[in-house]
Amino acid sequence: MTSEPAARSLFDEALIEETAKKSGLVWVRGATAPAARPLWHVWHEGAVWLVGDGPGEQPLPGLIDGGEAEVTVRGKDKGGRLVTWRASVSEAAPGSPEREAAVAELKGKRLNAPDSEEMPDRWARECRVVRLKPTGAVAPQPTGSLAARPLPTPATTRRPVPAALPRLLTRRRKAK
């Protein structure tokens, strides 16, 4: 007969693993980060693995080796929160077998890489590979809104359409 806490722990582990495997994006807030950031990842050997902090790669703010992070996994269908859990952060040493195995998995998930064949070598030279291992139970679902201001970014939204553009477009149609 299993006790209730042990059964709950197995359920939590299964929930974390299945949601992380099926989602291509997790929201991670490191110990010193002001807000959670969306990061692409791969689930490998019981943990979420991330690559970043290099040129052209995702930033990993607040993820300090030996620290903690909060990971939120969203659903693919509606994008809503499925589960939130605490994780211990560890950085894989360059050349270690665990890093090589994780990089092989990450390479397959990296979209739009300019140098897909040289990518693992570039990651070894310029990037961090970080492991987020679940440390405890799933956090309870929040009550109320968790809306926050967007993080500052150099990206811009579309500017208003110039006033003359509609006239220019209609002239082209008439000319044909």
Beta strands, then each sheet from edge to edge (+ up, - down):
strand 1: 25-30
strand 2: 37-40
strand 3: 42-44
strand 4: 47-52
strand 5: 68-74
strand 6: 81-91
strand 7: 128-138
sheet 1: 2+ 1- 5+ 6- 7+ 4- 3+
end
